[in-house]
Amino acid sequence: MNVAALVSGGVDSSVVVYRLKEQGITPTIFYIRIGMDSEQGYMDCSAEEDIEITTYIARKYGCPLEIVSLHQEYWDNVVTYTIEAVKQGLTPNPDIMCNKMIKFGVFEQKYGFHFDKIATGHYATTTAINDKIYLSTAKDHHKDQTYFLGQLDFMQVSRLLFPIGDLLKSEVRTIAAAEQMPCATRKDSQGICFLGKINYNDFIRRYLGEKEGLIVDHETGKIIGKHKGFWFHTIGQRRGLGLSGGPWFCVDKDIDNNIIYASCGYDPQTQYGKTIALQPPLHFITDNPWNEPVDNITIAFKIRHTPEFTMGTLSKQDNRYIIESSEKIQGIAPGQFGVIYDKDCKLCLASGMIALSIV
């Protein structure tokens, strides 16, 4: 089998190469550069150590290595999407879009189509049912990354290999240590991949600037402070509001008037909700497993990357799908994605962007 392996220099993707070699497969390793050039400003993602480790892995296991640049495509698609979403008062998810558009989109169009399969270090699996391939969850639910893959389509999923999806993170590190990989104890990357060491707010400030607005107590309507632009704040946010006598949480935003609404207390009920409207159309990864009309179908779902699933029901009202959670959940942020699983929390079936309003 002719396999392309996406390797970043981290422990997960490096162990992917080892596991493929165990199966008698010598993959072609691809390191994708997406850090921006200096003329785009602020995008100073140093890939030097990543490439050194990836080069070591390629030599250790006798694999060809290609270093490819997709930074312009990343800017045109993912960074632009992020800026536009923030301008609209939404909470973007660049990692979901990077997987959809870049790692398994542009890469496939430019390089991946030459290969039978593309292997990646995501914690996920695939499941074959009636000759169809479904995205499914990993053995390690604490590391499961299917949430970030929820916008892939059937063709993308059917060509993917997830060689570490049946391992716990601890088992991956054990393999890396036994193989004396330099990344064996390397920390996992955190934050948005294109920012490197740049603060998120600094990035947003560069492209959207600042605009002073009011912070209003959601319960009383009183003005309790000022902010520098609604785009610096997201629903459910606690830190960064600069208010005393807290804790205070951002619970709503008035985009037109640049107003942030906040509630006080460690557990303000205004943070919570049970009804989640998904912006149409709902994106089914492999197919729609339900007969129309969809009405109170039992599902599991996530509205952010967490180990835990939440149970609920899915219904279709007019052209919009509505998730009704079995319990109140915190921080329902428009612009983020609701990712839908079967009731056994095994198959990742669909996803949709959380809408600005329920109606």
C-alpha positions, 0 to 999 in steps of 0.5 A: 500500500502506498501511504502518505504520513503527515508528521509534525515532529510531535510524539503522536505522528512520529509513532504513526510512522513506527506503527506503519513500519510494523505493518510492513508499510514504508510511508512517504512522510510529509511535513506541512509548513503553515507558518506565515511568512514575515510579510504577512506580519506576526506569523512567526511560527518557528518550524526548525525543531519540528523539521529536525525531529521529522527528519530524524524519524524519516532517517530512522525508519528509512522513509522518504521525506517531503517538506511542503508549504501550504501557508498561503492556502492556510492564510486564504482559507483558515486565517481569513475564516477566523478573522471574518468569524470574529468580526461577526461576533462568532467564536471560530474554530480554526482547527476544524477548518484546518483539517477540512480545508488544508490537511485533508483538503488542499493537501489531498488536491496537491499531493495526497491523490498520488497515494492510496491512503493518508495516515495521521496522528489524530486520536480517532478510528474508522468503522466499516458498516455495510461497505461504508466507512464511518469516522469513529472515536478513539480508544483514549476518550480523553485524547479523542479528536473526532470533534476536530474532524467533524467537518470531513466528508466521506471521501476524506474519511475513507482515505484516512488511516489513524494508526494510533487510534487504538492506543492510549496516550500513555501507550504512545509515549511508551512506544516513543520512549522504547524507540528512543524518539527525541519527541518521546517526552515532548509536550503536546502542542497547545492553542491555535496552530498558526499563531505560534507564540503570538498571543491570540488577542494580539493577533485579533488586535492587529487585524480588527483594532480596538473599539471601546464598548460597554460591559453591562450586568445581564441581570440588572442592566447596569453598566459595570465596565468597559471593553476594547471590542466585542471581538476579544470576548467569547460566550462563557469567557471568564478571564479578561473582562477586568471586573472586580467583585467577581467572578464574572462571565461573558454570557451574551454580546450585542454585536450591533452596539458593541456591548458585552453582557456579563453575569456574576458568580461561579455558577450563573445560570445565564451561562447555561442552556439546553437548546442548541440550534445548528446553522443549516445545512447539517453536514453529514460525514458519511450519510444521514442515518435517519429517515426523515422527518428527524424528530427526537432522535437520541444522540450524544454530542459535543459543543467543544473538544472535551472527553465527555459526551452529553446525551440529548435529542436531535430534531429537524424544525423547518430546515434547521436541526435542533439539539435538545440537551438532557442537561444544562451545558455551559458556554453555548458559543455561536460559531463553534460546532455541535458535533453529533455522535450515535447514542453509543458514543462510537460513530461521529455522524455529523456536525453543524455550526452553532447558530446565533439564535435559536429561532 
